[in-house]
């Protein structure tokens, strides 16, 4: 067996970029950006009116003028008008370029308009107020977005405003989730007393979808020949396999033997951790990676969060996932000399400290207990008592 740290290092060595492709802007939401985005002009590109009202020359107000004759209307999308007389004003609409010769906008709520004269009703007027200055947000050619970020609505808006009709994004790896076991039946089927419905493949795919990754799901029975044939057929069109079940020491755990037959090199088998000790990891002759996880649902789920998702994050972003730490709210005792991933409920204290409260279940088969927790807290080997108030890294699968 190897340690959690050793397993992590071995997986890290296999990280590589999934490649880059161009997609239409409307298809980029949720993907990972693979290019720098720079401002093609100032943000905003002109001094923009930010409130409907009147535009004046502030110097006239500062000299005591409060009534301004209205000389025209500046609409959004029109070329700018010119305020010829500093003792007059122009009506302006939100989003318009501020008229030439003016510098300050007074909103309609603060003026009274009669007979084409606008009288300012307030004294608290600041120069350049309600006038969003050209280049205040970003200067032309400034870097706005860096590669590796996940594209969301804000990023879509920025890309659109700088004229990016297409975006370079990281290619979706070809991922297959394979659940093994004769005891598994489809979700829609009523199981016999000795059977259970397929669940691991669906929860693992849901975790990947939270990262914006797609995966196909497959079920294979515990038949060595069928397992060998099916995996061999899938390998040429797969980048990453995530398998569930068939890697422990049972008589029907055929996968390690079949991997060897298929020329898959074993990097490790078994990690000093609980849950998830039987985890198997290797690399196929075509560069395919095999994350073969234990079949127990909590073990499979935890290994995916601790190892598989961070692997994809490193490949795409080139960086480690941001480490999050939480403080235990009660003691945890764990005697085996293993790294222990305890399920915890997360919450923030009034001082902003993240707190982790253990959620005690009934072992690695207790799938329902995952719905009560928000993540796993990683308690390092070498201790038997982890005391209240100590802080450790947490691996979240739900925002607290």
BELKAFEN-V679396 format. One line per field, one symbol per residue. ss: DSSP state (H for helix, E for strand, C for the rest). phi: phi as a letter, one per 20 degrees, with the letter a starting at -180 (. if undefined). burial: + if it has 16 or more other C-alpha atoms within 10 Angstrom, else -. A space follows every 10 residues. Layout:
BEGIN
ss = ???
phi = ???
burial = ???
END
This chain:
BEGIN
ss = CECHHHHHHH HHCCCCCCCE EEEEHHHCCC CEECCCEECC CCECCCCEEC CCEEEECHHH HHCCCCEEEE EEEECCCCCC CECCCCCEEE EECCCCECCE CCCEEEEHHH EEEECCEEEE CCCCCCCCCC EECCCCCECC CCEEECCCCE CCHHHHHHHH HCCCCEEEEE CCCCEEEEEE CCCEECCCCC CCCCCEECCH HHHHHHHHHH CCCCCEEEEE CCCHHHHHHH HHHHHCCCCE EEEECCCCCC CCCCHHHHHH HCCCEEEEEC ECEECCCCCE EEECCCCCEE EEECCCHHHH HHHHHHHHHH HHHHHHHCCC CCCEEEEECC CEECCCCCEE EEEEEEEECC CCCEEEEECC CCCCCCHHHH HHCCEEEEEC CCCCEECCCC EEEEEECCCC
phi = .degffffff fgfefbffnc bdcfgfdegn edfcbeddfe afdffbfdfd bfrcdceggf ffeofcdcfe drcdefnegf edefdfedbc fcdgnfffgf ndbcddfgfd cddblmcddf ecdecdfmfl cffgmffbeg mffdcdfofe fcgfffffff fenefccecf fffedcdcdd pffecggfee ffgedcffcg ffffffffff enddbedbcc eecgfffgff ffffgfdcec ecdcnncedf fdeeggffgf femefeeabn cfbbfngfgd cbcefenfdc edefefffff fffffecfff gffffeemcf fffcdcdfeb fcdbegecfd defcedbeff enfedcdgde dcnfeeffff feddrdeedf focdcdegnf dcfddecbfe
burial = --++--+--- ++--+----+ --+-+--+++ +++++-++++ ++++++++++ ++++++++-- +----+++++ ++++++---- +++---++++ +++++++++- ++++++++-- +-----++++ -------+++ ++++---++- ----+-++++ +---++-++- -+-+-+++++ ++++++++++ +--++----- -----+-+-+ +--++-++-- --+++-+-++ -+-+--++-- +---+--+++ ++++++++-- --++++-++- ---++--+++ ++++++++++ ++++--++++ ++++++++++ ++++++++++ +++++++--- ----+++++- -+-+---+++ +++++++--- ---++++++- +--+--+-++ --++++++++ +----+---- +++++++---
END
